[in-house]
Amino acid sequence: MKQFRVLTMINPISHLRIGGVARFAKENGWLLTIHDRLYGLEPSTDYDGVLATIRQNGRELDYIRRMRRRGVPIVDLTIEHPQLKLPRVISDHRAIGYLAGQHFNERGFSNVAWFSVAWTHVHDLRYRGLSESSRRPPDRIVSDDERETLKKVTDADSKDLQAEQNLIYKYLYPAIKEIK
């Protein structure tokens, strides 16, 4: 069996994703190289393939394009760039949002709000699914300024703001605030 050399870039680091890829690589005799970012690496034909979470970083996109020109197969582990014609292994983000709306409906919530500090294609898909299954269209709160957004959402003073922000990032990112 040929030992494939595979470059893997998963960002943000996810021990579950990396563990799954590493397990598959071990079972199939792959030689795995793991990086936390693609930019800064020189495109190379030393790899038989690339598994990557292609995010919003222009330097990552440039690297992917250069690797493709060299004929290296690439599998995207996100859907943040649907315009890139690449094979993908992804979650059904619209279904995730839809299930969240159903979950809220089953528990009697009539008001739902979507909170996020960014807006990407993934956020859009999840918001659409949530909108499709919610009783009323959810409010959408998106801001690049996390502190200001959290102040508006929580009406918290600055001491409580850090605790609230930690909670949101730990359990609810991208957060959906429930209002009953």
N, C-alpha and C positions, 0 to 999 in steps of 0.2 A: 504494500500500500504506500502511495506517495505521501510524504509528509508535507502538508501545505503550510506555507508561511503566511500568517494572517496578522495584519495590523488592526488593533482595536483601539478606538477612541470613544470613551463614554464620559460625557460631561453634562451635568454634574455627576460626580462619582456615585455610582449606585452599587453597593456590594451585592445586591440580588442579581442585577444584570450581569456584572462582571463574573459573579459566581456561576451563573447559568452558562455564559459563554465559555468560561474556563472548563466547566464540567464537559460541555459538548466537545471542546477542543481536545481534552484529554481522551475522551471516548473514541475520537476519530483521528488521533495522532497528529493534530495540528501543532505547529510551533507558533506560539502566540506572543506578540509584542504588544504591550499595553501602554498607551500614552493618555494623559489627561487633556491634551489639546493637540490639534493637528498643525496649527500654524507654527512656524519655526522649524518644521521638519522639511527636508528636501524630498520632493516627490521621487519615488524610486520604483523601479520594476523588480526590486528584490522581493516584493510581496506577491503572493498569489491572489490576494484579496484584501479588502478593507471593510470592517464593520464600524460604523460611526454614527454618533448622534450629531447630526448636522443642524446646528443652531443658527442664531442670527449673526454670527461673527463673519464678516466679509473675508477675513483671511482663511477661515475654514473652507468657505465656498471656493475660494481661489485654489486651495490645495486639492479639493475634490475634483475640480475641473481639470487641473494639471494631471492628476493621477488617471482620470478617465481618458485623457488624450494619449497617455502612455499605454492604454489598454488594460489597466488593472481593474478588475471587477469590484464594485462598491455596493454595499447594502446599507441603506439608511435605517437607523433605529428610531427615527422621528418622522413627523409629517409637517415640520415647520416650513418646508420649502416644497410645496406640492408641484411647483413648476419644474422641478428637477425630475427627469424621467429616470428613476432608479428603482430597483426592487427594494421593498421595505418590509420590516417586521415591526408592526406597531399595534397599539391598542386602538379599539374603536372608540374614539373620543366623543363622538356624537352620542353613542349608546351610553357612555359614562354619564354624560349630562342628563340624558333622558331618564336613566335609572335614579339619579339624584332627585329629579323632579317627582318621580313616582314615589320614592321614599318619603319625601316631604308631604305629598298628597295623602299617603296612607296614614300619616301621623297627624293629619288635620291642619297642617300649615297652609295658610292662604296667602301669605306674603313671603316672598323669597327675594333676596338680593345677591348679586354676584359681586365679589370683591377680588381684585387682582391688582398687582403692582406693574403688570405688563399686559400687552395684548398681542398675541401671536395667532397663527392659524389654529394651533391646538386650543387656545382659549376660545376662539370663535366657534370651533366645532362643539366644544363642551357647552358653551352658552346656548348655541342653537338647540342642542338636545334638551337642555334644561328648559328652554322657552317652549319647546314642543309639548312637554309633559306637565308643565306647571299650570295651575289653575288660572293664574294671571301672568302676563309677561314679567319676568324678574327685573328689578332695578339693576343697573350695571354701574359699578363704581370702579374706575380704572385710573391709576395715577402712577407717574414715575416718582413722585415724592411720597414715599411710604409714610413718613411721620405726619405730614399734613392730612393724608387720606385717613390714617388711623385716628387722628384727632377728630375728624369729621364723623367717622363711623362710630367711634366709641364714646365721644364726648368725655374722654378721660383726661385727667391731669397728667403732666409729664412723668410722674412717678409710676402711675398705673399704666402709662403708655408702653413702657418697655416690657412689662409683664404681659400685656395684651399682644404686643408684637411677637414676643416669643411664643405665645400660645398659637397665634395665627400661623407662624412659620412651622411650628412643630406639628400641628394637627390639621390645619385647614388650608394649606396652600395647594392649588389656588382655592382660596376660602369662599365658601358660600355662607353668607350670614342669614340665619333663619330669624324671621320676625313673625311671631304668632299673633 
